[in-house]
Amino acid sequence: MKNNTAQTKFRTALLSKLKEALISVVPVTAIVLILSFTPLIDLTVTETVVFSVSVVLLILGVGLFNLGADLAMTPMGQHVGEGLTKSKRLGVLLSVCFAMGVLITIAEPDLSVLAGQVSAVINGTLLIVSVGLGVGLFLLIAVLKIVFKKDLSAVLLFFYMLLFAFCALLIESGKGGFLPLSFDSGGVTTGPITVPFIMALGVGIAMTIGGKNANENSFGLIALCSVGPILAVLILSITAKGDLIYQIPDYSVSADLGDAFWRLLLSTMGEVGESLVLIVAFFFILQFAVLKLPKRKIIQILIGIAYTFIGLVIFLVAVTVGFMPIGFKIGSELAENNITFLVIFAFIIGMVVVLAEPAVHVLNNQVEEITNGSVTKKEMMIALSVGVGVSIGLSVIRIIFGFSLLYYLIPGYAISLGLSFFVPKIYTSIAFDSGGVASGPLTSSFILPLAIGACVALRGESEVLNFAFGIVAMVAMTPLITIQTLGFKSVMAKKRRDHFAMRRILAKDDAQIIYFK
């Protein structure tokens, strides 16, 4: 009877996740397919079929990944955070978090891609190790922030001022072309495997320590971990020798699709497995040393790990095979045919593409749970959608007019950090985490090729690094403003309610006054 109940619950959970994934992916699919029937882009039959099959795989991948995150990644992170914190050995907690941050980052597939792009001027191994150390160090700082209950706004203000100081040094040294790539690195190195685990780790530590601000303290780890890669690439870029040259990948749909698909599947399985096995290894070492979780919980986590692995492999293969080529083609053909519509399309596709990012659903569920529903999944999704839509629209405008990324980043972060001193701290913590989560693999695999296609058509291949790159940084920045604006709105609404309540009280008191002549 118990087995039947467990199977029913599992089937219900899986169907719920697949339905959620279907609703998330359908808007992107509908927009692309509708556009394919217009004169603005010309998709071949092969491209349309490959894209349609990729959509089905994407839905399956997102659904399985989200189920796996619920069963494994989130519980693992929370148990590790709780277990290490309860041991009351701060040195062990910090050492494990630092080592975990370094090793997980080094195994991140996107970091290898980044290292390959700059290998002509920066040693690839040095870059990978430096970025790994950066993430490990900032994860350690984030944990210290939780333990000593420091204000996230002040910590972020200090480190972003440091980042922009290094930007000035980079420009002064004549290497401003590295800026977009440096800021993009903050988004690409916080991947879909590490994000749910690190977010849950923060929750486990903060809830175990407790205190009246435990909820807001549980966020902020992703925000700080995103700073480490940017700082590492900026420092290495200052010392780089030679000009950075970017080779445009082959985005065409391969004629030999069958063999290419299997090669991609095997390489993706290896990359995802390498990233996942480090987290799992850390967890099981801690399980035998500290956690001692019951057998039933371990079995659930193992099942969840399997679903996480299968889901993420299917997702990454789908976006690489079907979404990368279509994104590049849409960007290049819209840039050639109708620039105005390119900007409009960029805004609309940005609003809907974030719905299909796997880690976004994990973040939204966690936010609603931690805030007890005061910040709902719907509010988060609207704020993220608007933020990402605006960021991609603005990025396309930058490609068209050709100005520096700093024209956006400096005022954008000034507004974001300024808002952090006027909104409830929980909104700031959520906002800065959401930036790293929103710039996920679908952004890198669909939106970035779209920007590259538009840049090649409008400015040529030589300008891709200057103007197409930086779009991931924009996707990571604009949600900081929209989500904190949501918090500012809640503050103003509360003030209005309090004001009207006071007026009603005073009106009632006035009615009780008896005047004597």
N, C-alpha and C positions, 0 to 999 in steps of 0.2 A: 504493500500500500504506500509506504514511504517513497519507494522508487518511482511509482507512478506519479505521485505528487511532485516529486523533484523534476521528473521529465516534463510534466505539464507546465511547471513554473519556468523551466528552461526554454521550452518551446514558445511560451508566451513572451518571454524576454527577447528571444531571437526575432520573433515576428515584429515586436515593437521597435526593435533597433532597425530592422530592414525597412519598416514603414517610415521611420524617422529619416533614414538615409534616402529613401525614394522621394520624400517631400523636399529634401535638401538639394538633390541633384537635378530634379525635373526642371526647375527654372533655368539653370545654365543650359541644359540640353535644348529646351524649347527655344531659347533666344538664338542659339547657334543654328539650329535647324531652320527656324523662320528666316534668319539672315541668308541661309544658303539658297533660298528660293527667290532672293532679290538679285538685281543686276550688280549689286555692290561687291559680292564675292562669288567665285566660281569653284565650288567643290566638285571633284570628280566622284563617280559612283563608288570607286574603291575607298576614297577618303570618307565619304558619308557612311558606308557600311562599317569601316573600321571604327569610326567615331561612335556609331550606334552600339556596336558590340562593347566598346570600351565603357560606355555609359552603364550598361548592364553590370559589367565587372566592377565598376566604380561603386555602384549601389551595394553590391554584395560585399566588397572590400570594406567600405565605411561601416556597414552594419555589423560585420564580424569584428572589426577593430574596436568599435564602441562597446560591444558586448565583452570582448576580451579586456578592455580597459576597466570596465566595471567589476569583472570577476578577478582580475589579477593586478594590473598596474597600479590602480588606486589603492586597493588594500595593502599591497606590498609596501608602497611608499608610506602609508599611514602607520603600518606595523613597525617599520624600520625607525621612523621618527619617534613613535611612542616608546619603543623598546630601548633605544639608545638614550632617550631623555630620562626615562625612569631609572636607568642604571646610575644616573647622577655622576657620570664620568665625562666631563666636558671635553677633555682631551681626546677621548675615544670618539665621541660624537663629531668633533671637528675634523679629526684625522680621516674618519670614514667618509665624511661628506666631501672633503677635499679630494681624496683618492677617487671617489666615485665620479665627481665632476670631471676630473682629468681623463680617466679611462673611458667613460661613456662618450665624452666629446671626441676623443681621438678615434673612436670607432664609428662616429657619425658619418654616413656616406656623403652627405652634402659638403662636409669639410674637405674630403679628398678631392671633390670637384673644384672647390674654391682654390685649393693648393695647386691643382693642375692649371688653373687659369692664370696664376701669377708665377709659375715655376721658372719662367724665363728671367725674372728679375729678383725673385725671393726664393730661397731654398725651400722646397716643398715640405720636407721633414721638419725643418726649423719652424715653419709656419704652423703645421699641425700640432707640434708639441707646445708652441707658444700659446696658441688659442686654447688648447686643452688646459694648460696651467692657468690661463686667464679665467676660464669658466670655473675651474676648481677653486681658485682664490676667491672669486666673487660668490660662489655658493657658500664658502666658509664665512665670508662677510655677511651674507644673507642670514645664515644660521645664528651668527653672533647678534645680529639685529633683533632676531626673535627672542633669543635667550635674555638679552639685556633690555629688551622692550624699547628700542630706539625708534625715533620717528623716521619713516621711510622717505618722506618728502625731503628732509634735511640731508639724508644720505644720498639720495638721487641728485639733489641740487649740486652737492659737492662733486660727484663723479661726472656729471654732465658738463660742469664747468671745466673739469680736467680734460674731458674729451674734446671740447671746442678749443681749448688751449693747444692741444696736439694738432687739431685741424689747422690752426693758424701757423704752427711750425711747419706743417706739411706744405701748405701753400707757399710759405716763405722759401722753402727749399726747392720750389718749382715742381712739386709732385702732386699738385691738386687733382690730377686725373685718378689718383688712388682713392679719393674721398668716397665716391658712390659705392665702390667695391667694399671699402672698410665698413661703412654703415650697413650694407646688405649682409655682411658676415654675421652681424648680431642676430638677424632673423633666421639665417639658414642653419646655424649650429644648434639652435634649440629645436630639435626634431620631434616628430610625433611619438616616438618611444619615450624620450626623456621627459617631455612636458607633463604627461599625466603623473609619472612617478615623482618628479620634483615638486609639483603642486601638492600632491598628497603627503609628501615628506614634510612640507611646511605646515600642513594641517596637523599632522601627527605631533610635531614638536610643539606648536603653539597651543594646542588643546591640552597637552600633557602639562605644560608650564602653567597654563591658565591665566587668570587675571581678567580684568574687565574689558581689555582690548584684545582678547585672544583671537576673535574673529578677524580683525583687520591685520593682526600680526601674522596670521597664517598665509597671507598673500605677500607677494613681493620677491619671491625667490627667482621666478622666471625673469622679472624685470631686471634684477641685478646680474643674473647670469648672462643676459643679453649684452651687458656693458663690457664684460671681459673680452669677447672676440673682437669687438670694435677697437678697443684700446690696444690689443695685441697687434692687429693688422695695421693700425695707424703708426705704432712705434716701429714696426718692421718696414713699413713703407718709407719712412723718413730715411732709413739706411739703405734702401734699395738702389741698385745701380742699373741704369738703362731705362728705356721706354717700355711700358707695358703694352703688349699687343694681344688682342683678343681674337681667337679663331672662331668664326661663326660655326656652330654645329650643323650637321646635315639634318634638317627638319623634315625632309620629304618622307612620305610613306614608302617604305622599302618594297620593291617588287618581289623580293625573296622574303615575304613576310613570315612564313612558317618557321624557317631557320632562325631568323632574327628574333622572333618571339621567344623561342626556346632558349636562345642564348641570353636574352634579357631576363627571362624568368629565373634561370640558374644564377646569374650574377646578382639579381635582386634578392634572391633567397639567401645567398652568401652574405650580402651587406646587412640585411635585416637581422639575420641570425647572429652576426658578429656584434651588432649593437645590443641585441636582446640578451645574449648569453652573459654579458658583463653584469647587467643589472641582476639577472637571475642568480649568477654566481655569488655576487655580494649578498643578496638576500638569503641564500641558503647557508652561507658562512655564518651570517648573523643569526639565522634560525637555530643552528646547532650551538652557537656560543651564548646567545642572549635571549632570543625571542621565545623559543620552545612552544610554538603554536600547535594546536591539536591537529591530528592526522586529517580530519575532515576538511579543515581550512586549507591545508597544504594541497589536498587533491583538487579543491576548487581553484586554487591559484594556478596549479599546473594546467588544468583545463583552460583557464583564462589565458595563460601564456600561449597555448596552442592557437587559440582563436585570434589573439593579437598578432601572432606571426603570420598566420594564413591571411587574415584581413589586410594587413599592411602590405604584404607581398602582392596580393591581387590589386590593391589600390595603386601602388607605385607602378606596376606594370601597365595598368589601364591608363594612367595619366601620361606615361612616357610614350606608349604606342599611339593612343588616340587623341590626347589633348595637346601635346607639344606641337605636332605638325599643324593642327588646326589653328592653334593660337598664333603661330608664326604667319600662317597664310592670311588669316583675318586681319592681323596688324598691317602686313605689307599691302594687301589689296585695298583695304579701307583708306590707308594713307595715300595711295595713288588715285583713288576714285573720289573720296569725299572726306576732307579733313574734319569738317564740322561734325559729321556723323560719327567719325572716329572718336571724338571727345565724348559725345553722347553715349556711344556704345561702351566706351571704357568705364564711364560712371555706372551705367546699368549693370554691366557684367561684373564690376567690382562689388556691387551690392549683393549679387546673388552667389558669386563664387565662394564667398566666405561661409555660406551655408553648408557647403560640401567639405570644408576642412575638418578632418577627423577630430583633432584635439579641441576644436571650438566647442563641440557638444560636451566634451568632458569638463571644460572650464565652466560652461553655463550651468551644468548640473551641480557642480561643486559650489558655485556662487549662490545658487538658489538654496542649497542645503545649508551652507555656512551662515547665510544671512537670514535663515528662517523665513524665506519668501519675501523679505523686504526689497530685495533686488531679484526680479523674476527672470526666468530664461527668456521670455518674450522681450522684456526691456533690454536685456543684454544683447540679444540678437539684432534688434532694431538699431541700437547704438553702434554695434560692430559693423553692420551692413552699411549704414550711412558713412561711417568713418572710412571703411575700405573703398566704397564707391567714390568718395571725394578724393582719396589718395591716388587712385588709379587715373581718375579724370585729370587731376593736377599734374600727374607724372607725364601724361600724354601732351598736355599743354607745354610742359618743359621741353619735351622732345621737339615740338613744333617751333618754339621760339629760341631754344638753345641757350638757357642760362644755368647758372651754377645751382647744384642741389642745396647749397647752404642758404639760398634765398627762401627755401621752404623750411629747412631744418632749424635754423636759428629762431625765427619767430614762432615756429610750431612748438619747439621745446620750451621757449620762453612762456608761451601761453599755458602749456601743459603744467610746467613747474609752478607758474603763478597761480593757476587754479587750485593746485594741491594745498595751498594755504587757506582756501576759502570753502572747501567742500568737506563733507565728512571723510575721515581718513580711510574708511573702508572702500570708498569709491576710488580714491587715489591708488590704493593697493591693487584693487581689481583692474583698474585702467592700465597701469604699467605692466601688469602680467598679461593682459589681453593683447598688447602690442606684439609680444613674442609669439603668442599662440596663433594670432590671426595670420601671421606671415609664415604659413605652413607649406607643405610640399605641393599643393595645388597652385599656390601663388607662384612658386618657382617653376612649375612645369606647364602652366598655361598662361598666366599673366606676364611673366618675364619674356617668354617667346613672343607674345603679342607685342610687347614693347620693343623687342629686338627687331621684329618684322617691320614695325612702323618706323623705327630709327634707320634701318637699312634703306627703306624706300625714300625717306625724307632727307637723310644726312649722309648716307653711305656707311660702309662697314667700319671705317676708321673711327667713327664717333660713337660706336655702340657702348663702349665702356664709360664714356663721359655722360651720355644722356639716357640710354636705355637702362643701364644699371642705376641703382638708387630707388627703384620702384618698390623693392622689398622693404627698404628703410622707410619709405613713405607709408606703406601698409602697416608697418609696426608703430608709426608715430600718430596717425590721425585718430585711431580709437582712443588714445589717451585724452584727446580733447572731447570727443563725443560722449564718452562714458563719464568723464568728470562734469561735463555740462549736464548730464542726467542727474548727477549728484547735486549740482548747483540748483537745478530746477526743484529737487526735493526739499532743499533748504529753504528756498523762497516760498514754496507751497506751504511748508510748516509755519513759516513766519506769518503768512497771510491767514492761515487757520487760527493761529494764536491771537492775531490782531482782531479778527472777527469775534472770536470767543470772548476776548476782553471787552470788546464793545457791547456784546450782549449782556455780559455780567454787569457792566456799569449802567446800562440802560435799565436792567431790572432793579439795581440798587437805587437809581434815581426815582423809580416809580414808588419805592417804599418811603420816600422822604415826605414828612407832613410839615406843611408850612403854617406857622401861627402868626396871626396879626395882633 
